[in-house]
Amino acid sequence: MQRNKYNILNESEIRANNQYNIGEISPFDVGIPLLDISDKNIEEVYYYRWHSFCSHIKETPLGYIITEFTPEVFWGGIYGSIACPIGHHMYEGRWLHNQKYLEDYARFWFKEGADPMTYSTWLSDSVYAICQVTGDFSLAETLYENLKENYTKWESRHQFRESDNLLYQVDDFDGMEFSASGNGCRPSINAYHYGDAVALSKIAGRLGKSEEKKFYELEAEKQKQRMDQLLWDNEASFYKNRKNGYWLCDVRELIGYLPWYFNMPDADKNEAWKFLNDENYFYAPYGPTTTERNHPEFMKQFPHVCLWNGPSWPFATSQTLTALGNFINQYDQDIMSKSDYFNWLKRYTNSQYETGENGEKKPYIDENLDPFTGEWLTRKNIINNGWDEFQRTRGRHYNHSSYCDLVLSGLAGVRARDDDTIEINPLFEENDLHYFCADGILYHNHSITVLWDKTGERYHKGAGLKVYIDGELVTESQSLQRIMI
């Protein structure tokens, strides 16, 4: 099949209506799934984020990489590389039709001069996530020995005590400086380590390495047990940072949802999700907040513009939405619904705008924002310490989060799997959207279309949910439901 094969939507028309002067590489030339949706803000931000993502594709002597900042910053690695958002880059970019950029990027981190350990990240898991979409697992298999070495290095350099089996991290090198809980055995880095162990066990299994598969399965189980024993606060019903490795902090932070990013927790931890929609905890109109709102450290000012003690960060919001999508898909519960996912995606969408001098709002992404007003805090010189224009504008079109993946794996509901089953479970309710079409989703080398038309008047193919594979209608339903093909 041709990589730009669309079954329903008109690429030329969509391309003409969604042009952004950002970077030299057009996402339409790389190949992206097309989107048509009755919520036009989601549609607008979806295409903006693809343009923004592709503007960060950079050719280097070591192959293509994906950058975090458009300008190079002094704390970056070679060619402007930064390890912190690797996982977001992999999850987002896995839906591109042309996978050369992501494959180069994955291999880049194991070449001389690159360092994937400068910040916490979920490297093995995200490499495997690429393969789950493409259906070709050779990338993960080729990098298996490198990924094993990376996993071992994290334990040798960051394990707090061998008896605890937990990793310790400085919050700054978790990508979350000036957090309310600070340094310690944080749920973030430890959840990443669990996810990497699960991925390594699956890669080992594909390579026929049964003993190594069993070893990493046990590693994952051991990591889960220690997180449940030492990071779960039963009274607070939340995963927390173990401050300095010894005691649980008195604050709930958004990183407490990260174990669900990797489908780790058991059902007895479901109650943690009740705090997300609560204004006393994480809910805010441009949130979620990174720290619970009732804590004394919430939004406390420090002489720095990058604070993780309350402001809303796209990095954390997109992680939380991925975790929420997993929670709704994988757990039998009545705490969070498909409409909750849709409404949080809308809040996240509405936060990704800026107002120009003429008062017009345009799609935009930066570092952190005020969760109550939506104002980008890194655009506002809130501290008078002589920062120049470069420092204040460095985060323009900041590539430190995911969005398109949330639309495709969440809203469209294409759940990436290891096998040849196509699982689709759209995360919205029938009254949330009048119509929705994600077209040309390249999955396991097939072109998938997920179409919802409440009345049948938008696409003239009848009312309800329909799934096409390579242009052929393979299943349909009058209602939104999980589909297995």
N, C-alpha and C positions, 0 to 999 in steps of 0.2 A: 504493500500500500504506500501511497505518497504520504509524507509526514504531515502535510497541510490538507488533510482530507476532512472537510466539514460536511455534515449531512443536512443541516437545517438552516443555519445562519449564513449570512452573506459577508464574507471576509472583507471584500472591497469596501462595502458600505460602513462596516464597523471600523475598519482601519482609517477611513476618511474622517470619521466622527470622533476618533480617540487618538489624536496626535499631541504629544508633549515634547517640547524642545529640551529633552534631557538625554545627554549622551549620544553616542554615534551608532549604537546598535539598536535596531527596532525589534521589539518583541515579536512583531508579526513576521519578521524575516527569520527569526529563530524558531518560531512556531509555538503558539500558545493555545490553550483551549479558549474558545470564544464564549462570551456570556451575554445573555439578554434576560433582564429581570425587571419586574415591575417596580422595585425599589431602585430608583435611578442613582441615588447616592452610592449604594453598594456597587452598582455597575461602573460608575465614574471612578471610584477609588480603586476598583479591581484593575482597570486598565492603567490608571496612573501608577499603581504599585508595580505592574509588570514593566512599564517604562523605567521606573526608578530602579528596579532590580537589574535590568539589562544595562543601565548606565554604569553599574558597578562591575560589569564584566571587564577585566583588564588582561591584556596580553603581556606576558613576561617571558624572559628567557627560559623559565621553567614550565611554561605552558600557561593556560588561562587560569586566572584566579577570580574570586569574588571579593570585593573590598567592602569595608564597613563605612568608611568615610569617603567622600569624593576627593577632598585634598588629603595628602599624606600628613599624619600627625606624628609627633616626636615619639610617642609610646608604641607606635606600630612596628611590625617586623619588616622583613625584606619585601620590597615592592609594595609597601603599604598594607601588607597582610596583618590581620588581627584574628586571633583564635576564638575570641569570645562568642561571636555569632555564627560559628561554623554550622551548628545544628539547625539554626533558622535558615541559613542559606541552602542547606541540603534539602530540607523539607519543602521549601518554597520552589527551588529550582528543579525538583524531580519531575515536575509537570511540564517542563519545556520539551518540545518535540526533538530538538537537537541537544543531545546529552553530552556532546564533546566538552562543553564548558564545565559541567559538573564533574565529569570523569577526570579531566585535567586537575581540577581543584582538589578532588579527593586525593589524588596521587601527589600533588604539590606538597602536602603537609609532611610527607616522609622523604622529601628531597633535602639535600644539604643546604643549610641556612634557614629552613623553615622550622618553626617551633610550635607545635600544637598544644604545649603545656603552659603557655604564658597566662592563660585564663581557663577556668573550668568550661568544659563543653561536653557534649554527648556524641563523640566522634564515631564510635563503632555503630551505635544505634542509627545515626543519621545516614551513614554509608549504606547500611542494610535497608533503610527506608527508601533510598533511591532505587535499589534493586527490586523492592516489592512493587514499585510502580512500573518499571521497565519490563519486569519479568526475566531479566538477564542478570544472574547473580555472579557473573564472572568478575565484576569489579570488586565485590566484597571478598570473593575467594582469592583473588590475586593479592589483595592487601591484607589478608588474614594474619600473616606473621607480623606485619607492621602494627596492626591493630592490637594484637596480643602484647607486643612490646610496650605499646602506649599504655595499655591497661595496667601492666605490671609496674611501669614507672610511676603512675599515679599512686599506687599503693606504697611503693618504696619511698616516695617523697612526701606524701600527704597523710599517711596513716597516723592517727594520733597515738593510739596504743594498739598493739597487736591483739590484745584481749578483747578490745571493743570492735575491731574490724570496721571502724568508721573513718572517713576521710575528714581532715581538718582543712579549712580554707579561710584566708583573709577575705573579708567581704568585697574589698576593692578588686581582687583577682577572681572573684565570683562574678565580676561585672556589675557589682551592686554596692558602690561606695557610700559611706555615711548611712548605712542601714541602721534601723532601730536596734537590732540585736547584735550587730558587729561580727567579730570573728568567732569561729567555733566549728563544731561538726554540724554543718548546715544541711538542711533537707535538700537543697539544690544539688550540690556536688555529689552527695550520697545517692540521690535518685539517679543522677547521670551515670554513676558507677554501676548501679543496678541495671539500668537500661543497656549499658555496654556489655555487661556479663551475659544478659539474655541474648543479645545480638551475636556475641562470639560463640555461644552454644549452638545457635542456629547455623552459623557459617561452618563451624566444625562438623556439624551433622551433614551438611551438604558435601563436605570434602571427605566424608567417610571416616572421620577421626572420632570414633566412638568414645574413647577414653577422655579425649579433650572435651567433647560435647558434654559428657557427664561431669567433668571438672567444673566447667563454667555454669552448668545448671546448679551445682552445689554452691558455687560462688554467689550466684544470684539469690538462692534461697537463704544463704548465710547473711547476705547483705540485707535482705528483707527482714529477717528475724531481728537483726540488731537495730535496724531503723524502727521497727515496731516496739522494741523493748526500750530503746534509749532516746528516740526522737519523738515518739508519740506521747502527748500529754493527755492522759485519759480524762482528767477533770475538765480540761479545755476543749477536748475532742478535736485535737489538731496536731499536725506535725510541726515541731519547733526546732530552732537552733539550740544545740547543746553548747552553751557559752563556755568558751575556753576548754571545751571537752569535758566539763564536769557537771554543770547544772543546766536545766532547761530555762530558757529566757521566759520572761513574763509577758511576751508579746506574740500575737498571731501575725504572721507576715504572709504575703501572697505565695511565697516559695513553699508554703505548707501544702499547696495543691500539686506540686511537681511530681510526687509519687504516682499520681493518676496519669501523668503524661506517658508513663510506661506501664500502665495497667497493673501496678504493683499491689495496692492495698486490698485487704479482704473487705467483705461487706460490713463488718462491724465498725469500719471507719467512715461509713457513708455520711454520718451526721456532720462531718466537717463542712459539707457543702451548704448547710443552712446559713452559714455566715456570709456567703457571697452576695445574696440579695438583701442583706440587712444593713440599713443606714448607720447602725451603731458599729459596724465592722468594715466591710469592703465596698459596699455600694456607694457610688457617686455618679452623677450624670455623665461625666467624662472619664469614669473609672474603668476598672476597679482601682482602688487605692492600693499601694504596695504595702502599707501597714494599716492595721485596724484603727479605725477613726477614734476609738475611745481611749487610746493609749497616750500617756503624757508626752512621749517623744514624737507623736504624729505631727508632721509638717514643721518640726522645729528647724529654725534657720541656722545654717552654718555658713562660713565664708567660702562657699562653693556653689556652682549652679547645678551640679549633678548630685541629686540627693535621692536616696531610696528609702526615706522614712515617711513616705506618704504620697508623694506625687505619682501620677499615673505614667507608666513606662510602656510603650508598645512592646518592648522585649518581653516584659512580664505578662502583659495582657494577652499576647498571642500564645504564650506558654499555657496560661490559664484556660484559654478557650480550647486549645488542643486537649488539655486534660479534661475539660468539661465535656467535649465531644466524646471522649473515651468513656467517661462516666455514664453518659446517657446511653451510649451504644452497648456497653459491656456489663452494666450492673442492673439488677432488678431492684428498682427503687422508685419512690414517689416524691423525692425532694426537688429534683430539677427536671424540667420538661424540654421538649424540642423548642417550644416558644421561648424558654429562658435562653437557650443557645442563640436563637435568632435575635432576641432583644439585646443580648450582650454584644453580638456582632454588629448590630446597628449602632450601639454606643461607641464601639471601637471605630466604626466607619466614620461617624460624625465627629470624632476627635481628630481625624486626619484631614484637617482643612486649615487654611490661613486666610485672613482677610487682607486684600490688597489695598493700595492707597485710594482706589476708587470705590472701596467698600464691597467689591465683589469677592465672594468666597471661592477659593480654588483648592483642589486636593493638594495636600502637603504632608510630609512626615519629617519629624525632627526627633530630638532626644526625649525629654520628659515634659509633662504638661500639668497644669493645675487641674485636679480632678473635678473641681466645681465650676470653673469658668471655661475650660478648654484652651486657655492661653498657653502657648509654648514657652516654658520657663527659660529654656536655653536661648531663646530669641530675645529675651528681656534681660537687660543688664541689671540684675537685681542686686549685684554687689559692686561696689565702687573700688575695684582693685586694679584698674588700668588695663583690663582686657581689651584687646584691639578688635577690629571688625572680623578678622579671621577667626578668633576664638568664639565670637558670638554667632558666626554664620557657618561654622565648620559642619554642623549637623544637618545642613540642607539635604533633603532626600536621603535621610539617614537609613542605612541598610542594616538594621539591628533587630529585625523582627520578621514575622511572617504575616501574610494576609491572604494571598491568593490560595495558599494551601488550606486555609480555614474555609474558604468558599467552596473549594473542590472536594476536600475530604469531609467537610462538615455540612455546609449548606446543600451541596449537590449529593453528599453522602457517599462518595466513592471511597470505600474503605480498603486501603491497600492490604493485600494478603500475600502469603507465601505460596499458595496453591493456585490452581487454574480456575477457581471460583470467583465470579464477580459479585461482590457484595455491595449493595446500594441501599442507603438508609438516610434520606434527606432529613436534615435537622431544622425543619420548620413545620408549622401547622397549616392546615388548609386555608385559614383566614389570614395568615401572615402575608401571603403573596398571591396576587392574581395570576401571575405567570412567572416561569423560570425555565431557562434553557442553558445548560452548559454543554457546548458542542465541540467535538474534536478533542476529547480527552484521550490522549494516547496512553493506553494502559495495556501492558503485556502485548504490545505491537498491534493492538486493535484500536480503532477509532470508536469511542463510546460517546453517546449522546444521552443526557438525562433531561427529560422535558416534563414540565408540569404546566398544565393549562386548565385553570379552574372551570372555565366555561366552554373552552374549545374555540373561542373567537380569536385568540391571538395567533395561533399557528395553523388553524383549520385542519387539525388532525384528530379531532375529537377531544372531549374533556377527560381530565385525569392525568395520571402519571404514566409515562412511556419511556422505555429504554431501547435505544437503537445500538446495534453493533455493526460497524462497517456499512452503515446505511440501511440495514435491515431491522425492522421492528421485531424484537425478540420477546418482549413481554409488556403488558400494560395493566393498569389497575385504576379503578374509579377513585380510590383514596390513596393518600400518602402512606406508604408502608415499607418495611424492609423487604428487599428483593434479593434473592440468591439465584445466580445463573451459572 
